[in-house]
Amino acid sequence: MRVSKESSPITRVKCIVNTCEYWDKGEHCLASSIEIQPQDASDTEETDCATFRPKH
């Protein structure tokens, strides 16, 4: 999934992964949209942010 980096955060999403290209100070996500997977997850441990891209 390719998304653009926005100047304003997704305000209702908290992200603490500071190694992600879309992370911003204050625990914000600057991705234009996010995708969480897999569809059949049964608890928090099974979920994953498919939008994650490592910082360069």
Helices and strands as residue ranges (DSSP letters): E 23-24, E 28-29, E 36-37, G 44-46, E 48-49
